[in-house]
Every structure is written in C-alpha cells, then in structure tokens.
C-alpha cells in the first residue's frame, strides 16, 4: 500500500545546475500577483461571463495558431532563448492590459499571452529532457519535471497571496509587479539556462524540415497519438477551470483577500500533486484515466457545496490535476522517438488549446445562463464522461 509521500529535502543536491536555473525560472515566470484578480477585473469592468469566455477563446486561438510553429523553433534554435522570449511576451501582455483596460486591450493582451504560452509549451519539456539525456538520466524526467513545475506553483502561491492583498487597493499595482517578475524571468533565462542546443541546429537542418518531422511522428506513432489525446482532454479542462477559479470563489462569498488565499491553497494542492506524481508512475495510462473520475466528481461537488466545502473540493481537484500534468508529460516524452521533440510536444499543446476553446465557450455560456458554479459542474461532468468513454474504448480494444 502506498503511504503518504515524504518530501526529499536532499533533492536539490541531486539536481543538475541547468535544471536549478530552470526551477528559478519556473518560479519567476509564475510570480504574477494579477493571477487571482484579472477574471474579477474583467467582470468589474463590465465584461459579462460570456465576454470573459470570448477573451479566453482569443487566448486559445492565438495559442493554436502559434503552438506547433513555435515548437519547431525550439527544435531549430537554442531553447533558452525561446524560453526567455516566452517570459518577455507574457510581461508585454500585462503591460497592454495596464495601458488599455478595455475589451480590445484585454483581447490583444491575451493574443500576446497565447504566443508566450506557445513559445514555452514544448520548449520546457524538451529542455528538461535534453539536459537529463545529456547526463544519461532521462528516465528521471517525471521527477525533475514535476518538481520544477512545483516550483512554478510556489510562484503562483506567492503571487496569489500577494495579489489577494494588493487587490484591496485596485488592479494597477498587481499588474506592475507582475511585469517586474516576468522581466526578471526573461533575464534569468537569457543568462542562467543552459544552451541545450537541439540536434537539428547542429545538423543545420531547415525550419520546414524540423516542423515536418515533428508533425509526422505525432501522427504516425500510436503511443504518441494516445498520449496527445489524453493530454488534450484532461489538461485542457483544468486550464479552462483555472481561469474561473477566482470568480467561483468570489461567487461563493470570499472577499478579494480570501479569494487570493483560497486560490493559493488550490495551488499548494497542485504543487503537491506535481511534486509527488512520480510515485504514481506505475499506475499506467488506465490509472491516469481512473484518476479523472474523482477529479470530475470534485468539480461537481464544488459547484454544489457552499463556502469552505467548495474550496476543499477545488483543492482536491487541483491535487489530481498536478498528478495528471506530470504523469502525462513524462509518458509523452518517453514515447517520442524522433528528433523533433519540442514540435511533437507542441502538437499535444495544439490539441489542448483546441479543447480549451470548446471548454471556455461551454463554461462561459453556462455561467452566463446561470452562475459560475453551474459552469464548474458542467466541466466536472465532462471530465467524468470523457474518462469513462476512454476507459470503455480501451477495454473494448483489449478484448
């Protein structure tokens, strides 16, 4: 029987130096105090829930447009510069919001943020894998990737606590401090991350050839195709809900300071899921799918229960999301056989963003017709239904 995991205090002593710098980058990239507030900022500015959903769709459409091409860039050029550009573009998003607080300004910012996310997607996983592969330790990917993502969640927790406090005085200071944190992340990536030059760059291969190789593997490798589908569905739904967590807590009666604190508790739950996901690697793909059943049920209960009860359910959901995130990423990296690793990973990101568009529209319509709690219940039901359908399909193929 699996006991309660204990954090290994000596973990950092075994982390390669290039990954220590990435841990710091992950922390700074997420150190944005505007996180718990921007959904409320939009609603306070007169944008209805369905308008918020449209903004999220702008974000997802931009990410879809840039996802695979940016992954090929990370396979063609040193990934440290791609990661530096990602942090810089995210900071520009917040600067646009600060300068132009309107629907058009928010939409433009989300398009820029979509580009930033696309640049980071694929580049991150490939950077970690390549550093470990250079040391002959690629089988430890889930451990190091999960722990690095956990450091990012620590940044989110700090940002949420700070944002909840700063939100008592408006939105300008949280936006400015978010821009400063991302500027620091940009500098760190430029000077601290390893070059980790992709093999395509060394071979002098063209961008189009790199892009073609990655897309071909994503389509022809059945193991990769399965993981792309799982990532697309079960990481997209949490990404959509993530944007409505603040408004949900607000709807449940939490004041801005408590919204930040509650969101921080959710990130701590996700942090533990990421940090200890490697303990669940033996469960396989079926175990990953079964995990989505209690995750979806937690979202449904979060919509039904009031106050603290809803918060506890959301925390449970975020813990399972953290585990799913690290496990799915690890299994996908192990399945990739070709050289266009970042491009293949970005194909999974592309599929995820496509599902995000549908999910954002669904929760936006549900929240506008009823409330945010109804939207959360809808996402929970979709999670359980998708997991059940996938498990049934796998069982039928096994017969």
N, C-alpha and C positions, 0 to 999 in steps of 0.2 A: 504493500500500500504506500502511495506517495505521501510523505509527510510534508509539513509546512516548509517551504524553501527558506534557507537562511542566506542572507546576502554575504558574499565573499569579500571581506574588507581588503584582501590582497589582490583583488582583480586588477587594479591599475598597475601593479608591479609587473604584470604579465602582458600588458597592452603595448604593442609596438608604438614607437614615438609618432609615426604618421597618423595613427588612429587616435592617440591622445589629443592631437591638434584637431582632429575631426570631432571628437567629443566636445571640445570647447566651441567649435564652430556650430555644432548642433544646438548647444545651449544658447548661444548668442542669436542664432537665426530665429529662434522661437521667443526671444525676450522682447515681446511686443505688448505693452500694457493696454493697447487698444483692443486686444482679443475679446475680453468679456463684454465690451461696450459697443462694438460697431453695429451689431444687429439692433441693439436698443437705439443707437444713434440714428440709424436709418428710420426706424419706426417713429422716433420722436420728431424727426424732420418731415413727417407727413407721408412717408412711403408706406403703403399697405403691405401686409404679408406677401400677397401675390407679387407686388413690386420687388420685394426683397428676394423672392424666388427668381424673378427675372434677372436680377443682378447676379445671383449665383449661377444662373444659366450662362450669362455673359462670361463669367469666370471659367466655367466648364468648357464652353465653346472655344474660348481662346486657348485653353489648355489642350483641347483636342487638336486644334489647328497646328500648335507648336510642338506637341508631345514627341512624335516619332522623329521629325527633323532635328529637334534638339538632342534627342538621344544619339542620333548619328553623329552630331557634332562632338559629343563626349567620347564617341568611339574613334573620332578622327583627330581630335586635339587633346592636350593635357586636361584632365578632368578638374584640376584645381582651379583653372581659370573659368570653367563653366560654372563651378560652384560659387566662385566669387561673383560672377555676373548675376547668378540667381539671387544672392543676398542683396546686391545693389538694386536690382529691379524691384524687389519687394519693398525696399525703402522708398523708391520712387512712387510706388502705389500710394503709400500713406501720405507722401508729400502732395500728391494730386488731390487726395481727399481733403487735406488741410486747406489747400488753396481754392478748391472748388466744391463746396459742400452742397451738391445738388445731385439729382438722379444721373445726369450726364457725367458729372465728375466722378461719382461712385462707380458708374459703369466703366469709364475709362481706366480708373484705378484697378478694377477687377480684371480688365483685359491685361494690364501690365503684370498684375499678380499671377494671372494664368500663365504668362510667359515665364515668370520666375519659377513657378512650380514645375513647369515643363522642363526647364533647364536643370533643376535639381533632381527631378524624377529620372531614374535610370543612372544618372551620374553618381548619385550617392551609393547605391548598391554596388555598382561596378567599381567605384573607388575602393570600397571596403574589401570586396572580393579580390581585387588585383593586389592590394597591399598584403593580404593574407596569403594569396597564391605565391607571391614572391618569397614568402617565408616557409612555404610548404604547409601552411596551416588553414587552408581554405575550408576544411571540414568544421572549423570552429566559427563559421560565418554567422550562424544564428545567435551564438553567444555574444560576439562582439557587435554585430549589427543591432541586436536587441538592446544591449547595454548603451550603445551610442544613441539610439532612439530614445532610451530612457533619460539620458542627459538632456535631450531636447525637451522631453516632458517636464524636467525640472525647470527649464527655462520658461515653459508655459505656466507652470505653477507660480513661479515668481512673478511673471507678467500678470497673471490673473489676480493675485493678491494685491499687487501694486495698482493694477488697473481698477480694481474694485474701490480702493481708497481714493485714487485720483479722480475717479468718475463722479465723486461727490461734488466736484468743482467744475465739471464740464468735460469736454472732449479734446480740447486743444493740447493740454499737457500730455495726456496719454499718447496722442499722435506724435508729438515731437520726440518724446522719449523712445518711442518705437523706431523712429527714423534713426536716432543715435545708435541704438543697439544693432541695427542692421548695417550701419556704416562700419561699426566695429567688426561685425562678422565678415564683411567684404574684405577688410584689411587683413584679418586673420587668415582667410582662405588664400589670399594672394601671397602672404609671406610664410605661413605656417604649414600648409598642407604639402604633402609630397607631390612631386611632379607626376608620378604614376602614369607615364606616357603609354597610351594604348599601342598595341602591336601594329595596328593599321597605320598609325602615324610613322612608326619606324620603317614600315614597309613602303611608305609613300603612296598608299592607295588613295584613290579619289573618294570624295564625299558620296557620290552616287553609288559607287560600288559597296561602300560600307552600309549605306541605307538599304540597298537591295539584299545583301546577305542577311541582315538582321530580320527583315520582313519575311524572307523565305524561310528562315529557321522557325520563326514564330508560327508560321502556317503549317509547316511540314512535320515538326517534332510534336508527336501526340502528347508526350508528357508536358511539354511547354504549353501546348494548347489547353490542356486540362487546367493547369495552374493559372493561366491567363483568365480563364472563365471564373475560377474561384476568386481570384484577386478582384476581378471586375465587379462582381456582385457584393461580396462580403467585406470589401474595403470601401466601396462607394457609398453604401448605406450609412456607415459611421461618419464618413466625410460630410454627407448631407446633414445628418443629425447634429454634427458638431457645430454647424452654423446656427442651429435653432436651440442649442442647449441654454444659452443665456436668456433668450426670450421665454423659454419654457420655465426656467426658474423665476423669472420676473412674473410670469403669469401665475405661478404657484404662490406668489406673495412675498418673495425675497426682495429686500431692498438692494440698491446697487452694490453696497459693500458686501452684503451676504451673497449676491449673485457671483461676485468675484471669488469669494471664499468657497462657495459651493462648487463652482466650476473648477477651482483649484483642487478640491477633493476628488473630483472626477479625473483630473489629470494625474493625480497621485495614484489612483486606482489603475489607470492606463500604464503609468510608469512601472508599477509592479508587474503588470502583465507582460510588458516588453522585457523587463529585466530577467524574468524567470521563465520566459517562453521556451528556452532550450530544454527545460525539464520535461516538456511535453512532446518533444520531437518523436518519441517512439509511438505516439498515437496514430500517426499516419494521416492520410487525406480523409478517411472516414471519421476519425476522431475530430479533425478540424471541422468537418461538416456538422457532426453531432453537437459541437460546442455552440453552434449558431442557434440551436433550439432554445436553451436557457437565455441566450443573449436577446433574442427576439421577444421572449416572454417578459424579460426585464423591462424592455421598452414599452410593452403594452401596459404593464403594471405602473410604470412611471406616469403614463397618461391618465390612469385611473386614480391612483392614490394622491392625497394632498401633501403639501409641505415636505417634512423630513422624509416621509416614506417614499415620495417620488425621488428625492435626492439619492437615497440609498439604492434604489433600483437603477438609476442612471449610473451610479458608481459601479455597480455590478456589471452593467453593460460595457462600460469603458475598460474594466479589467479584462473582460473576454475579448474586446476589440484589440487591446495591446498584445495579447497572446496570439490572436489570429494574424495580426500585422507581421510580427516577427517570424512566425512559423511559415506563413505563405511566402514571404520574401526569401527565406532560407531554402525552401523546397524549390522555388523557381530558379534560383541561382545554381542549384545542383543539377537541374535538368538541362540548362543551357550548355550546348556542346561547341558551338561555333565561336568566332572571334568578335562578333558584333554584340557583345554582352549588353552594353547600355542601350542599344537600339532595341533588342528583344525585350528588355525590361520596360522600355518606353512604350512598346506595343501594349503591354499589360496596363500601363498607365493610361494609354489612349482608351482602352476598353473601359477602364474605371471611370474616366471622365464622361464617357458616353452614357453610362448608367447614372452618373451624378446628375446629368441633365434631366433624365426622366424622374429621378428621385426628388430633385429640387422642385420640379413642377408639381409632383404629386403632393408633397408636404405643403407647398405654398397654397395650392387650391384647397386642400383640407383645412389648413389653418385659417384661410380667409372665409371659408364657408362655416367653420365652427370656431376652433381655437387651436393653439399650438399643441396642446395635449392630444387632440384628435390626430394631428399630423404625426406625432410620435407613435401613437398606437398603430397608425397605418404602416409606418416603417417597420415596426416590430412584427406585425403580421406578415409583411412581405419577406422579412428575414426568415421567419419560421417556414413559410411556404416554399421559399427557394431552397432552403436546406433539405426539407422533406422531399421535394421533387428531385433534387440531385442525388440524394441517397437512394431513392426508389429506382432512378435510372441506373446507378451503379450496380445495384442488386440485380436488376433485370439483365444487365450485360454479363454479370458473373455467372448466370445460370446456363 
